[in-house]
Amino acid sequence: QVQLVESGGGLVQPGGSLGLSCAASGSIFDITYMGWYRQAPGKQRELVADILSGGSRNYADFVKGRCTISRDMVKNTVFLQMSSLKPEDTAVYYCNVVRLGVTYWGKGTLVTVSS
């Protein structure tokens, strides 16, 4: 089992920046995938960015140039740094990891972009 705890959500003004973190604990060996997803009210959950065990990164088109995903292998933590935030970025952001073919989700952290 893998437990995930997200942190860093909150209220930010349009154009502002925000950093999210997700700490993994439990059976953390053999995690091959870590990612961030988001779900806005009334919409489906969608990928924001992900990072594979080899280090390759992938970003959704709507965050390219505004977002950086990174990880700390020692602390088993994945980070998402977002800038130039827009009201449409308002959503619950979820951490996701895959270990030995099993997908785990965090409970999510709310990001609200509003003036």
N, C-alpha and C positions, 0 to 999 in steps of 0.2 A: 504494500500500500504506500501511496505517496500522498502527503498532505501539502496543500498549497495555501499560502496566506498572502493576499495582495494588500498593498498599502500605497498611499500617496494620492488617492483621489480627492476631489474637492471642487470648490467653485473657483473659476478663473475667468478673467475678462477676455473678450475677443482680442486676438493678437498676442495673448500671453503664452506662457510656457508651463509645463507640468511634467513631473517625473513620477512614474509608477514603478513599484518593485514587487516581486513575487518570490517569496522564499519557499523552497521545497525542503521537506523533511520526511523522515521515514525511510523507505527503501529507495534511496536516491541513485544507486548505482545503475548503470545501463539506461539512463535516460537519454534518448536519442533525438528528442524533439522538444523544443520549448517555444511557446508562442503566446501572442496576445490577440484576443478577439474582443469584439464589442457588440452590444445589442442596444439599439435605441428603441424607445417606446413604439410599439406597433410594427417593428421591423424584425427581420431575421438576424440571428447572430452572424457576424462576418469577420473574416480574418483582417487583422490590422498589420501584423508583422510576425515573422517567425525566424528561428535560428536553429540550424541543425547541429548535430554533435560535431561535425567537421568544421563548423564555423560559418558556413554559408548563410546568408540572410536573404529574406524575401519580404517585400513591402507591398501593401495594397496601393493601387494607383492613387487613391484619395489621400494618402499620407506621404507619398514620395517627396523627398526634399524637406519634409517637416518633422520627420520622425527617425529615431535611431533605436534599434534594439541591441542590447548587449547582455552579456552574462558573466557572472563570477563563478567559475567552477569550484573554487575553494568554499565559497559561502553558499553554493547551490542556489543562486539567486539570478533571476532574469529581470532586466530593467527595460523600461520603455520611456524614452525621453521625447516629449512632443513639444513643438513650438508652433507659432503662428496659428494658434487654435481658433477654430471657427465655431459658431453656435451649432452647426450640424455635427460637430464632433461630440456633442453631448450624448452620453450613453453610459451604460454599465460596462466596464472593461474587465474581462475575464482572462486569467492566466490558464494556460493549457500545456500539459506535458504528456509525452508518450514514453512509456517504459515497457519494454518487452511486449509490445503490441497492445498494451492497455492504455486508454486515454483517461487522464485525470483533469478535473476542472477545479479552479478555485471558486469561492463564493461570489467574487466580483467586487469591484470598487467603483463608485459612481463618480463620473467626471461631468461637471456642469459648466458649460461655457456660456456666460451671460454677463451683460453689463448691469 
